[in-house]
Structures are given as structure tokens and as C-alpha cells.
Amino acid sequence: YAGSTDGLYRSEDSGISWNLMLDVPMCTDILVHPSEPNTIIVACGNFGSSGKGIYSSKDGGLSWRKFNPENFNGKIHLAQFKLDPNLIYASVGNGFTFDEGATWVYKSTDGGVSWTLENTTDYSKWQGWFSHDLAIHPEDKNRMTFVGIEIYQSFNGAKTINQITEGGVIFGTPPLDAPDGPPNFTHSDHHDVIYDPTNGETIYV
């Protein structure tokens, strides 16, 4: 599977040829069930594009079910708990300016068939169209990390989300082997977050 500005494509010959399976612009994330490869979930939309939402398919993209989150204008990122692939979270962003910031975290316990709104902590802020993501601890479904302008964490399955770093842009020359600011500083605009699959105490941003 490949996501693009045109939608979702599928190849059955190792990428030699491709077929458009979901004609919805701006496919921003894809999840494939680890033991049921025809079960996929796709996030679509950004810049207020048409058809935006979360799509799920049980037949490899031949038919689709759609979920419409809040009236967002940014993009969506997805995270799946590997020990229970039916547990999925979605980070939905808004915001092109300082006055439009909003973030919604949705949760599905049935593989994307139904969704509930879990949290509205605005960690994507004005970058909902550009930089935010979420990840689930490889062994503890309640431990999660969220990134946007800064980094946030939850220890109760996104019911509460707390900021743990200070973001920003530092000009000048930072010290060697040290952050650009205080000990909890991270440079702004986090696009991806991943837990080490063999060591849940290590996080890559």
C-alpha cells in the first residue's frame, strides 16, 4: 500500500504496477492489521481537502467504511497497539494560524469500526496541518507519547495528556552534546514518534 496526494494505492506485484483503491486526496497514514493483511485503516485529509476522514476496509480496499472526526482542517496520524491490533488511536489536527489550533485524540477498540473522542489537549496547536503524531508503548497500552510543538505523555490511555518538554527555536550555536535550551528542551515541529519495539523506555522523535 502507498498513500499519496491522490489517495491510497495498492500493488500486488511488489510495486511494479499500482491500482488506486481509495480516491480521496491526501492520504496521511496507513495501518495494516498484522495478522489480517486485508484489514486496513487509512487517514485522509489536510488543508480542508474533500472526503477527509478515517477509512477502514476488511477486503483490501475494495469497500470502505468512513468515520468523520471533528471538522478538522489538518491531517491525521494513526497508532496501533501491537499486542491488540484492534486498539487504535488517531491524532487529528487542525490549525493553520495561532488562532485555529485544535487537536482531537480518538480511540477505537474494534479495529476502526467505531470511534470515541478521548482527549482534546491541543498538542498540535497551529501545526495541525504540518507536525504532530502519537505512539503507544509496545507492552503497556496505557502509556502513550504525543508530539507536536512540544512532547507530551499519557499513562492512562489518553484520558489525561501532560506536557513534558519545552519546545522552541534557539538561534546561535548550541553546546556540544547538550540540548539547545534547558534539559527538557526539544526543537519545535516534531513530525514522528516511535517507541523502540524491544525497549519501551527508549523513544525516538
ChimeraX attribute file (.defattr): number of C-alpha atoms within 10 A of each C-alpha:
attribute: neighborCount
match mode: 1-to-1
recipient: residues
	/A:1	19
	/A:2	16
	/A:3	20
	/A:4	14
	/A:5	14
	/A:6	13
	/A:7	20
	/A:8	26
	/A:9	18
	/A:10	18
	/A:11	14
	/A:12	10
	/A:13	8
	/A:14	9
	/A:15	10
	/A:16	7
	/A:17	10
	/A:18	15
	/A:19	12
	/A:20	16
	/A:21	17
	/A:22	20
	/A:23	13
	/A:24	21
	/A:25	19
	/A:26	23
	/A:27	27
	/A:28	20
	/A:29	21
	/A:30	20
	/A:31	19
	/A:32	17
	/A:33	17
	/A:34	13
	/A:35	8
	/A:36	12
	/A:37	12
	/A:38	15
	/A:39	18
	/A:40	22
	/A:41	25
	/A:42	26
	/A:43	29
	/A:44	28
	/A:45	26
	/A:46	25
	/A:47	17
	/A:48	14
	/A:49	16
	/A:50	12
	/A:51	16
	/A:52	26
	/A:53	23
	/A:54	27
	/A:55	23
	/A:56	23
	/A:57	20
	/A:58	17
	/A:59	13
	/A:60	18
	/A:61	22
	/A:62	10
	/A:63	12
	/A:64	17
	/A:65	14
	/A:66	18
	/A:67	15
	/A:68	12
	/A:69	18
	/A:70	15
	/A:71	12
	/A:72	24
	/A:73	21
	/A:74	28
	/A:75	30
	/A:76	31
	/A:77	26
	/A:78	23
	/A:79	21
	/A:80	23
	/A:81	18
	/A:82	17
	/A:83	12
	/A:84	14
	/A:85	19
	/A:86	16
	/A:87	18
	/A:88	22
	/A:89	28
	/A:90	26
	/A:91	26
	/A:92	30
	/A:93	33
	/A:94	28
	/A:95	22
	/A:96	18
	/A:97	12
	/A:98	10
	/A:99	9
	/A:100	13
	/A:101	19
	/A:102	24
	/A:103	26
	/A:104	21
	/A:105	25
	/A:106	21
	/A:107	22
	/A:108	18
	/A:109	15
	/A:110	13
	/A:111	22
	/A:112	25
	/A:113	16
	/A:114	14
	/A:115	20
	/A:116	12
	/A:117	16
	/A:118	17
	/A:119	17
	/A:120	17
	/A:121	18
	/A:122	18
	/A:123	27
	/A:124	30
	/A:125	24
	/A:126	23
	/A:127	26
	/A:128	31
	/A:129	24
	/A:130	19
	/A:131	22
	/A:132	29
	/A:133	27
	/A:134	25
	/A:135	25
	/A:136	27
	/A:137	23
	/A:138	20
	/A:139	14
	/A:140	14
	/A:141	19
	/A:142	14
	/A:143	17
	/A:144	22
	/A:145	24
	/A:146	28
	/A:147	25
	/A:148	27
	/A:149	25
	/A:150	23
	/A:151	28
	/A:152	20
	/A:153	21
	/A:154	17
	/A:155	16
	/A:156	13
	/A:157	18
	/A:158	25
	/A:159	14
	/A:160	14
	/A:161	21
	/A:162	15
	/A:163	15
	/A:164	14
	/A:165	18
	/A:166	17
	/A:167	20
	/A:168	15
	/A:169	12
	/A:170	14
	/A:171	7
	/A:172	7
	/A:173	7
	/A:174	11
	/A:175	9
	/A:176	7
	/A:177	6
	/A:178	10
	/A:179	14
	/A:180	20
	/A:181	16
	/A:182	11
	/A:183	10
	/A:184	13
	/A:185	19
	/A:186	22
	/A:187	16
	/A:188	17
	/A:189	19
	/A:190	21
	/A:191	16
	/A:192	16
	/A:193	19
	/A:194	19
	/A:195	19
	/A:196	13
	/A:197	13
	/A:198	9
	/A:199	11
	/A:200	15
	/A:201	10
	/A:202	11
	/A:203	14
	/A:204	8
	/A:205	14
